[in-house]
Every structure is written in C-alpha cells, then in structure tokens.
Amino acid sequence: MKLKSGVIMEKAGDGYIAVATGEASKTFNGFIRNNKTADFIFRQLTDEKTEKEIVQAVLEKYDVSEEVAERDVKMVVEKIRRAGLLDE
C-alpha cells in the first residue's frame, strides 16, 4: 500500500498536516492534522510498504514497544484509509 499521488505533507507550527491535492482530492477534501509520529508514518507511505514494514521503521526510529508501534501504525493507516488516500 502507498499514499495516492497528490498528498502533500508539511510542518505547520507545532504540528504536521497532510493535504490532498490533484487526483487525491477527488476522494478527500480537506486536511489531516498529525503529530510527529503520525507524520513519520504518513511519510513511510510515499513508497509501497506493508504495515509490518512500517512497524519496523517505527521501532527503529522510536523507543517504543512492538505493541505500541503496531497500535499506532494501525490507527494512522486506518485514518488514511478512511480518508480514501491509500492505493492498495
């Protein structure tokens, strides 16, 4: 799975946002606010990756348990999926 083309991610003040443009804006009109970890997960999806690969990347970057990494990745991926911004 990976993000649809046209999703732009930026730092905004103390947080991060993802905005759908172009083709991606046909399924989602608006923006998603993220914290630093969610932004990291979003950025993992600029290339084709599985949830397991993203969990591994989170474990390498952050000092968290596998359980926490799996939960966070699942939550963020589901948010992206509900917005219709994933190519699966």
N, C-alpha and C positions, 0 to 999 in steps of 0.2 A: 504494500500500500504506500501511497505518497500523496502529498498535497496536490490539489488541482493547480494547474497553471493560473497565475494571476493573483495568488495570495501574497500580500506584502506584509512583512513583519518589521516593526520599528520599536525603538525605545521611546516612551512618552512619559516624561517626568520621572517619577519613581517606579513606573510600571512599564509594561510592554503591551503592544496591541498587534492584532492581525486583522488586516482589511482585505476583503475580496474585491478584485478588480477584473475587468475583462470577462472572460468566459466564466470564471468562478463566481462573478457577481450575479449570474443568472440563477444560481441556486441559493445564494446567501447575500442579503443586502444589509450591510452594517459592519460592525467590528466586534472583535472578541478581546476582552482585557485579560492579560496574563501576568502571572508573577514570573520571576526569573527561571524557575524550574519548568513551568509550563512553556515558556518561550523556548527553552532548550529543547523540550520535546517536540514542539512545533518545527523547529529548525532541523531536527533529525529527519523529518518527513519531506524535506526538499529533495531527498533521494529515496528510491524504493527501499523500504525496510519493513521487517516484521516487528510485531510487538516485542518479541523476545530480543531482537537486536537493539531496540530502543531501551528496553530494561537494562541490558548490558551496558549501554552507553551511559545511562543514568548512574549505574553502580560505579562505573569508572570515574565519573565526574564528581559525584556527591558521596558524602559519608552517610549512607542510609542502608537499612537492611533490604534484602531482596523483596521481602513482603511489602515494604513501603514503596519501593521502586515500582513493583508490579501494580500496586493500587493506583499510584499517581499516573503511570503511563496509561492504564486502562481508563481512568477518569478523563484525562486530556484527549485521548484518542476518541472516546465516545462523544465528547463535546464537539470535536472536529467532524465526526461522522454525522451527528445530528444537524450540524450546520450545512451538510452536503458538500464539504470541502475536501473529501477524500476520493482519490481514484483507487479503487480496489479491484 
